[in-house]
C-alpha cells in the first residue's frame, strides 16, 4: 500500500511538472513572437518622394494662378 501511494505521488508530481513546463513554454513562445515583430509595424509610412514632389509642384503652380 505504501508503495502504491509513493508511485501515485510520483505520477502526480510528473503530471504537475508537465503542465508547468507547457505553460512556461507557451509564455516563452508568446514572448518570442512579440519580440520578433518589426519595429516599424506601428509607425506611419512616410510619403514617397514622388508624392512629395507632386505636392510641391501643385503648391508652386497654385501660387502662379
C-alpha positions, 0 to 999 in steps of 0.5 A: 500500500505504501508503495502504491501511494509513493508511485501515485505521488510520483505520477502526480508530481510528473503530471504537475511538472508537465503542465508547468513546463507547457505553460512556461513554454507557451509564455516563452513562445508568446514572448518570442513572437512579440519580440520578433515583430518589426519595429516599424509595424506601428509607425506611419509610412512616410510619403514617397518622394514622388508624392512629395514632389507632386505636392510641391509642384501643385503648391508652386503652380497654385501660387502662379494662378 
